Amino acid sequence: MSLHGTYDTQNIFAKIIRGEAPCYTIYEDDDVLAFLDLFPQSYGHTLVIPKRAEARNLLDIDADNLTRLALATQKVARAVADELQPAGIQLAQFNGAPAGQTVFHIHMHIIPRHEGEDLGIHGRGKADPAELEKLQKRLQARLQG
């Protein structure tokens, strides 16, 4: 898909927001949802999406929803950093298919980075559901505490 286009209300993130598709939620409020990536590039790879913005990418989202998304991303990234103690945190946000975007609902990637560890290729390997559930509980507890 190109950089510009019509928002598809049937994209997987829209379905997750509506409760039509499952996810491993670690944080949710009225405006945003954060959940573990099923095809992580590293352990703890998390996605943060706005719930009230039908925006395909950074060019489409309004300032209020973008602000809420940024603040939630910071909050979740802090929890991931505190819980997993990575050497770094990579934030990524892609706009358009040529830039690497595969789901056309704006979202932020929070990717923990560790010294000497290369990133996996996104979408190649699916995470173990039992491991996702364990990590989900740890991060939920961290975010509620």
N, C-alpha and C positions, 0 to 999 in steps of 0.2 A: 504494500500500500504506500501511497505517496504521503507527503507531509500534510496535505490538506484533504479533507473529505468529510463525509457525514458520519456522525457518531452512530455506532452499531449497538443498539440496546441489547443485543444477544451475545455480546462478547463475554468471555468467561468471568471477568471481574464484575461486570454488571450482574451476571447471574449469581456470583458469590454474594454481592451486596443484597440482592433480593432473597437470599436464602435458598436459591435453586441449585447451587453447587456447593459442595463442602470445602472447608479449608481448615488449617490449623491456626486459628485465631490466637494472637498473643496480646492484642490491645484493640479496644474499640470504644469510641465515643459517638456522639451524635453526628460528627462530621467526617471521621476517618476510620479506616480499618487497617490493621497491620496483621500479617500472617506469614507463616514460614513458606518459603519457596519449595515446591515439590521437586524441582530439578535444580538444586543448589549448586552454586559455584564454589562454595565453601560451607563448612558447618556453621549454621546459624544465619544463613542467607535469608533475609526477611524482605517482604514487600509492604509498602505503605501506599494506600490508595484513598482518594477522596470519595466519600459516599454521596455527596450532594451535587457533584459537578459532572455533567455529561460532557467531558472534555477528552479529546483524543490524545492531546499532548500539551506541552508547555505553552504553545501558541494559542490554544483554545481556552485555557482555564482563566477564570476571573480572579482578581487580586485577593478577595476574601478567602476563597477556597484554597488558593495557592499558599496563602499565609498559614492557614490551618494545617495544610499538608506539610509545610516546612517545619512548623513547630512540633507536630506529631512525629515527624521523621527524626528530629533531634531527640525527643523524649525516648523513642524506641531505640535509637542508636546508642544513647547513654546506657540503657538497660542491657542491651546486647554487649556493650563494652564491659560493663561491670560484671555481668554474669560469665562471659566467656574469656575475658582478659586477652583479647587479640593484641598483636603489636600495632595494628592499624585498622581503620574502618574505611572502606571504599563506598562512596555514594555514587550511584549511577542513575541517570534518567535519559531515556532515548526518545527521539522524535523522528518518526517516519521509519519505514522498513530499511532503507539504505543505511540508517544510523544504528540499526540493530533492534528496533522496536518490533515485538511480535504480538503483543496485546495492545489494542488501540483504545486504551483507557489510561490516562496519565497515571504513572506510578513511579515510586522511588524504590531503588534497590539499596539495601543496607547489607554490605558484604564484609564480614570479618576477614582480616588478612593476618596471616602468621608468617614470621620469619622463615625463609627457606621453603615455603609451601606455595606451589603454583596454583592458580585458579583452575578449577575444572571448566569444561565447556558447558555453558548453560544449555539445558535441554537434552543433554546426552544421557545422564544417569539420574534415575529417579531415587529419591531418598527412601530409606527404610521407614515405613509408617510407625513402627514401634519407637524408633529413634526420634522421629518428629514429635510424637506424643510426649515423650520424656522431656524433650527440649521445650515444647510448648508449655508444659506445667512449670518448668523452671523459670521461663521468661514471664509467664503470667504472674507468678508469685513475686518476681522482682518488680514488675510494673505496678502491682497492687500494694507493695510494701513501702 
